[in-house]
Amino acid sequence: MNRYMAISARNQLSGKITEIQLGDVVAHVTVRVGKNLIESVITRRSAEEMGLKKGDTVKAVIKSTEVMLQKD
């Protein structure tokens, strides 16, 4: 697996993993970005191949055709 893969997504938020819940097939990963939490569901295999664990620094890469905004 190429660790330094080029990627087109421009919405990349650095954060730390605060929780990982491993299921039979998927992993639910919670990442703290500043005061906010981002939750991601990835395959368990991907989580294991990446060696993800609580406290790791990761980038949440967001590629979406729709991003909703709410004014505070």
C-alpha positions as CSV (number, residue, x, y, z in Angstrom):
1,M,0.0,0.0,0.0
2,N,1.4,3.4,-1.0
3,R,1.5,5.6,2.1
4,Y,1.9,8.8,0.1
5,M,-0.9,8.5,-2.4
6,A,-1.9,11.6,-4.4
7,I,-5.5,12.6,-3.8
8,S,-7.9,15.1,-5.5
9,A,-10.1,15.9,-2.4
10,R,-9.3,19.4,-1.1
11,N,-11.3,19.1,2.1
12,Q,-8.8,17.6,4.5
13,L,-9.1,18.1,8.2
14,S,-6.3,16.9,10.6
15,G,-7.4,15.4,13.9
16,K,-6.8,12.7,16.5
17,I,-8.7,9.4,16.8
18,T,-10.7,9.5,20.1
19,E,-12.5,6.2,19.6
20,I,-12.5,3.1,17.4
21,Q,-15.2,0.4,17.6
22,L,-14.4,-2.7,15.5
23,G,-17.3,-4.7,14.2
24,D,-17.2,-7.9,12.2
25,V,-17.1,-6.1,8.9
26,V,-16.8,-2.3,9.6
27,A,-15.0,0.0,12.0
28,H,-16.6,3.1,13.4
29,V,-13.9,5.7,13.9
30,T,-14.4,9.0,15.8
31,V,-11.9,11.8,15.1
32,R,-11.6,15.1,17.0
33,V,-10.9,18.1,14.8
34,G,-10.6,21.1,17.1
35,K,-13.8,21.2,19.2
36,N,-15.7,19.0,16.7
37,L,-16.0,15.3,16.2
38,I,-16.1,13.6,12.8
39,E,-17.4,10.1,12.6
40,S,-16.4,7.7,9.8
41,V,-17.4,4.2,9.0
42,I,-14.7,2.2,7.1
43,T,-14.0,-1.4,6.6
44,R,-12.5,-3.3,9.5
45,R,-9.9,-4.6,7.0
46,S,-8.8,-1.0,6.2
47,A,-8.6,0.0,9.8
48,E,-6.4,-3.0,10.5
49,E,-4.2,-2.5,7.5
50,M,-3.7,1.1,8.5
51,G,-3.0,0.1,12.1
52,L,-5.4,2.7,13.4
53,K,-5.6,3.2,17.1
54,K,-6.9,5.7,19.7
55,G,-4.6,8.7,19.8
56,D,-3.3,8.4,16.2
57,T,-3.2,11.6,14.1
58,V,-5.2,11.2,10.9
59,K,-6.7,13.3,8.2
60,A,-10.4,13.2,7.6
61,V,-10.7,13.6,3.8
62,I,-14.2,14.7,2.8
63,K,-15.3,14.2,-0.8
64,S,-18.9,15.0,-1.3
65,T,-21.3,16.3,-3.9
66,E,-23.4,17.9,-1.1
67,V,-22.2,19.8,2.0
68,M,-25.0,21.4,4.1
69,L,-24.4,24.5,6.1
70,Q,-26.3,26.0,9.0
71,K,-25.7,29.6,10.2
72,D,-25.0,29.9,13.9
